Amino acid sequence: MAVTLDKGMSMEERVRSYFMKSGYYTLRGVPFTYGKFDVTDIDLWLYDRPSPVSRHRVVVDIKNKKTPQAIERIFWAKGLAATLRLDQAIVATTDKRPDVAQFGREHGVVVLDGNFLSRLANLSLSGRMSEEDFLHAIDAFSDQKVAGDWKGRLRTAKSLVLNGLGYNEVNSWLTDARFFAEQTLIVPLHKTTACRILYLIASLVAVGFDFVMRDLAFVEQDAKVTEINSGLQFGSSGARGTAHVIDIAIGLVDQYAPEMRGLGSKIRRGVESDLEDVQTHIPAEYFARPSTAQGLYNIARELEEAAYLQTFKSPSDLSVDARSMLSVLLDFWAIDRGRFFSNMKSEANGKPERGNAPSPMPNRLL
């Protein structure tokens, strides 16, 4: 049963739908945290790919109130965008006074005023779950908290888009996406919900790689593979940064536990061996392909859309590009792709579908 939305939630969904129809990748209700502090929730976060070498990240503040305090919201949104190093701030307000829009223009903030918002009143939201519906579906799994904290993982994953979209964020999303891919296999009664969350986090993986590829657009293919492989192995700090951390750790052992000086080289060899065992070449070679890089933005939007469809869409029914990306990730995680696709292809709204779904991808892409 759909969650009844208050006027603020409904407006956020309509504004979100407007930007989706305009071609943006969207996230609603993105937590902004600092340390252990929950600072605020961002109403809407937008991502766009204007060209192969540019990306556009936008914060949207939406207020559907009788006294929206529009000027104050312009200050707030502009400051938030600057703090988070985003490219643009937008304020959507029920205020219709021309001076508000003028003030926004003078300070580089786009204002969607009451006249604009009134035109969204009839914007159709049919066929798509609201953010509240999505979270309600997770709550239907009463043990989600003890089974790995599904909602907590999702909330943290969404918050990472505010960190900068580098390899650290991509690696975190890959870890969470693997968790939910595994959950589809071990929690049969809630596997469609797990798959929806997998779609959403996989869409963030696609966004993260798309952002990274901005700086690799004109790099030679072999160099791309090497760069991506290094990022997946060592994170945003790279091999040098990781080596520096290891050196510090070994130095501390030598300084404060001289009787264990021989342990340092063992630690180094162990870390290097563990890193070599991670099959990062699988996603590195896939995401470095020009054809993959060109399609990542569309894959991200497709996976986000599939996550929120009221009628569940099985992985086998996704486009070839989206299925290919999921297949590569499954190989990387050492999850049997045949088992995964077979497990999910008969699901629609949690019930078996009639008819034959498209067959999963071949057993290896690379």
SULTA-V44721 format. One record per residue. N is the residue number from 1. SS is DSSP state (a for helix, b for strand, c for the rest). OMEGA is omega in degrees with one decimal (999 if undefined). NEAR is the number of other C-alpha atoms within 10 Angstrom. Layout:
BEGIN
N:SS:OMEGA:NEAR + N:SS:OMEGA:NEAR
END
This chain:
BEGIN
1:c:-177.1:6 + 2:c:178.0:12 + 3:c:176.5:13 + 4:c:-176.3:11 + 5:c:171.5:14 + 6:c:-173.2:8 + 7:a:178.0:12 + 8:a:178.2:13 + 9:a:-179.5:18 + 10:a:178.4:16 + 11:a:178.5:21 + 12:a:179.0:23 + 13:a:180.0:22 + 14:a:177.7:20 + 15:a:176.9:22 + 16:a:-179.6:25 + 17:a:178.5:19 + 18:a:-178.2:16 + 19:a:174.8:16 + 20:a:179.3:16 + 21:a:177.8:10 + 22:c:173.7:9 + 23:c:-178.8:15 + 24:c:164.6:22 + 25:b:-173.1:25 + 26:b:168.6:19 + 27:b:178.4:22 + 28:b:177.8:18 + 29:b:-178.0:16 + 30:b:-178.0:21 + 31:b:172.2:20 + 32:b:-178.2:20 + 33:b:173.9:15 + 34:b:-174.4:9 + 35:c:178.6:6 + 36:c:-177.4:6 + 37:b:168.3:8 + 38:b:-173.2:10 + 39:b:-178.7:11 + 40:b:171.1:12 + 41:b:178.0:14 + 42:b:-175.2:20 + 43:b:-176.7:20 + 44:b:175.8:21 + 45:b:-177.3:23 + 46:b:177.5:21 + 47:b:-178.1:22 + 48:b:-180.0:17 + 49:b:-177.0:20 + 50:b:-177.4:9 + 51:b:179.9:10 + 52:c:-175.1:16 + 53:c:179.2:13 + 54:b:177.2:13 + 55:b:-173.4:15 + 56:b:179.0:15 + 57:b:-169.9:20 + 58:b:171.7:19 + 59:b:179.6:25 + 60:b:176.1:26 + 61:b:-173.5:24 + 62:b:178.9:25 + 63:b:177.3:22 + 64:c:-176.8:18 + 65:c:179.9:12 + 66:c:176.4:9 + 67:c:-170.6:10 + 68:c:-179.0:15 + 69:c:-170.3:14 + 70:a:-179.3:24 + 71:a:178.3:16 + 72:a:-179.8:9 + 73:a:176.5:19 + 74:a:176.2:26 + 75:a:-175.7:15 + 76:a:-177.1:15 + 77:a:179.2:21 + 78:a:178.7:24 + 79:a:179.3:13 + 80:a:179.0:18 + 81:a:179.4:20 + 82:a:-179.9:13 + 83:a:-177.1:10 + 84:c:179.7:14 + 85:c:175.3:14 + 86:c:-171.4:18 + 87:c:-174.0:14 + 88:b:173.1:19 + 89:b:177.1:26 + 90:b:174.7:22 + 91:b:174.3:25 + 92:b:-173.1:24 + 93:b:176.4:29 + 94:c:178.8:22 + 95:c:-177.5:24 + 96:c:-176.4:15 + 97:c:-179.4:12 + 98:a:-178.5:9 + 99:a:179.9:11 + 100:a:178.6:18 + 101:a:178.7:21 + 102:a:178.6:14 + 103:a:178.2:16 + 104:a:179.4:22 + 105:a:-178.8:12 + 106:a:-177.5:9 + 107:c:173.3:11 + 108:c:178.6:14 + 109:b:177.4:21 + 110:b:179.4:20 + 111:b:171.1:23 + 112:b:-170.5:22 + 113:c:-176.5:19 + 114:a:177.8:16 + 115:a:178.1:13 + 116:a:-176.9:14 + 117:a:179.2:18 + 118:a:179.3:12 + 119:c:178.1:9 + 120:c:-174.3:15 + 121:c:-177.7:12 + 122:c:179.6:8 + 123:c:-174.4:13 + 124:c:175.5:11 + 125:c:-174.8:14 + 126:c:176.9:9 + 127:c:-175.6:10 + 128:b:175.0:17 + 129:c:171.1:20 + 130:c:176.7:25 + 131:a:179.7:18 + 132:a:175.1:15 + 133:a:-178.7:18 + 134:a:-179.6:20 + 135:a:177.5:16 + 136:a:178.1:14 + 137:a:177.1:18 + 138:a:179.7:21 + 139:a:178.1:15 + 140:c:173.6:11 + 141:c:-171.3:15 + 142:c:-178.8:9 + 143:c:-176.1:12 + 144:c:-178.4:15 + 145:c:-177.3:14 + 146:c:-179.8:8 + 147:c:177.0:11 + 148:c:178.2:13 + 149:c:-176.5:13 + 150:a:-178.0:23 + 151:a:178.9:15 + 152:a:177.8:12 + 153:a:-179.5:19 + 154:a:-179.8:18 + 155:a:178.6:14 + 156:a:-179.8:17 + 157:a:179.7:21 + 158:a:-176.9:21 + 159:a:-174.9:19 + 160:a:179.2:21 + 161:a:-178.8:23 + 162:a:-176.2:21 + 163:c:-179.5:12 + 164:c:175.8:15 + 165:c:176.1:19 + 166:c:-177.6:18 + 167:a:177.7:24 + 168:a:179.1:20 + 169:a:178.9:23 + 170:a:-179.2:27 + 171:a:176.9:19 + 172:a:178.3:16 + 173:a:177.7:27 + 174:a:178.1:20 + 175:a:-179.8:13 + 176:a:179.2:21 + 177:a:177.0:30 + 178:a:179.4:19 + 179:a:-176.6:17 + 180:a:172.6:24 + 181:a:177.3:23 + 182:a:-179.7:19 + 183:a:178.1:21 + 184:a:-177.1:21 + 185:a:-173.8:18 + 186:a:176.2:11 + 187:c:-171.0:15 + 188:a:-177.2:14 + 189:a:-177.7:12 + 190:a:-175.1:18 + 191:a:177.7:21 + 192:a:176.4:24 + 193:a:177.0:27 + 194:a:-179.8:24 + 195:a:176.1:25 + 196:a:179.6:28 + 197:a:175.2:27 + 198:a:178.3:28 + 199:a:-175.5:26 + 200:a:-178.8:26 + 201:a:175.1:29 + 202:a:176.3:27 + 203:a:175.8:28 + 204:a:174.3:28 + 205:a:179.3:24 + 206:a:177.1:27 + 207:a:-179.4:25 + 208:a:178.3:24 + 209:a:177.7:22 + 210:a:179.6:24 + 211:a:178.6:26 + 212:a:-176.9:19 + 213:a:175.8:23 + 214:a:-178.1:16 + 215:a:-177.7:13 + 216:a:-173.1:19 + 217:c:-175.3:17 + 218:c:178.8:11 + 219:c:178.6:13 + 220:c:-172.8:10 + 221:a:-178.4:15 + 222:a:179.0:10 + 223:a:176.0:12 + 224:a:-179.4:21 + 225:a:-179.9:22 + 226:a:-179.8:15 + 227:a:-179.4:17 + 228:a:178.7:25 + 229:a:178.3:22 + 230:a:179.1:19 + 231:a:179.6:22 + 232:a:179.4:23 + 233:a:-169.5:22 + 234:a:-177.9:19 + 235:c:-174.7:20 + 236:c:-179.3:18 + 237:c:178.3:16 + 238:a:-177.5:17 + 239:a:-179.4:14 + 240:a:-179.8:10 + 241:a:178.5:13 + 242:a:178.4:16 + 243:a:179.1:16 + 244:a:178.3:12 + 245:a:179.0:13 + 246:a:178.9:16 + 247:a:178.5:15 + 248:a:-179.8:12 + 249:a:179.5:15 + 250:a:177.7:19 + 251:a:178.4:14 + 252:a:177.1:14 + 253:a:-179.0:17 + 254:a:-175.7:16 + 255:a:-171.6:12 + 256:a:175.7:10 + 257:c:-175.1:11 + 258:a:179.4:11 + 259:a:-179.1:10 + 260:a:-176.8:11 + 261:c:-179.1:16 + 262:c:-177.9:12 + 263:a:-176.1:14 + 264:a:-178.3:18 + 265:a:178.0:11 + 266:a:177.6:12 + 267:a:-178.9:15 + 268:a:-178.8:15 + 269:a:-179.6:11 + 270:a:179.3:12 + 271:a:-179.9:15 + 272:a:179.5:12 + 273:a:179.8:11 + 274:a:-179.9:10 + 275:a:179.2:14 + 276:a:-178.5:12 + 277:a:178.8:9 + 278:c:-173.2:13 + 279:c:-177.1:16 + 280:a:179.4:19 + 281:a:-179.1:19 + 282:a:176.8:18 + 283:a:-178.7:20 + 284:a:-179.3:20 + 285:a:-179.7:19 + 286:a:-175.5:19 + 287:a:177.9:24 + 288:c:-179.7:25 + 289:c:177.2:13 + 290:a:-178.8:12 + 291:a:177.4:11 + 292:a:-178.2:18 + 293:a:-179.3:21 + 294:a:-175.1:16 + 295:a:-173.6:14 + 296:a:-178.0:25 + 297:a:178.2:22 + 298:a:176.6:19 + 299:a:179.9:23 + 300:a:-179.0:25 + 301:a:179.4:23 + 302:a:-178.7:19 + 303:a:176.5:27 + 304:a:179.3:23 + 305:a:-179.5:20 + 306:a:-179.7:24 + 307:a:-172.4:27 + 308:a:179.0:21 + 309:b:178.5:17 + 310:c:174.6:17 + 311:c:-174.2:15 + 312:c:178.8:18 + 313:c:-177.3:23 + 314:c:179.1:23 + 315:a:-179.7:28 + 316:a:-178.4:20 + 317:a:176.0:16 + 318:c:176.9:18 + 319:c:178.8:12 + 320:a:-178.2:13 + 321:a:-179.7:16 + 322:a:177.2:24 + 323:a:179.7:19 + 324:a:180.0:19 + 325:a:177.7:21 + 326:a:-179.5:23 + 327:a:178.1:25 + 328:a:179.4:23 + 329:a:177.5:21 + 330:a:176.4:20 + 331:a:179.8:19 + 332:a:-179.1:17 + 333:c:-177.7:21 + 334:c:174.1:11 + 335:c:-177.7:16 + 336:c:-176.0:12 + 337:a:178.3:21 + 338:a:178.7:15 + 339:a:-179.0:11 + 340:a:-177.6:19 + 341:a:179.3:21 + 342:a:-179.1:16 + 343:a:-173.2:16 + 344:a:-168.1:21 + 345:c:-178.2:20 + 346:c:-176.1:19 + 347:b:171.4:19 + 348:b:-174.1:16 + 349:c:178.3:14 + 350:c:-179.0:16 + 351:b:179.6:10 + 352:b:176.5:11 + 353:c:173.3:13 + 354:c:-179.7:9 + 355:c:-177.0:7 + 356:c:175.6:8 + 357:c:176.4:14 + 358:c:-178.5:13 + 359:c:178.7:13 + 360:c:-178.3:21 + 361:c:176.7:17 + 362:c:-169.6:10 + 363:c:177.6:12 + 364:c:175.6:10 + 365:c:-170.1:12 + 366:c:999:10
END
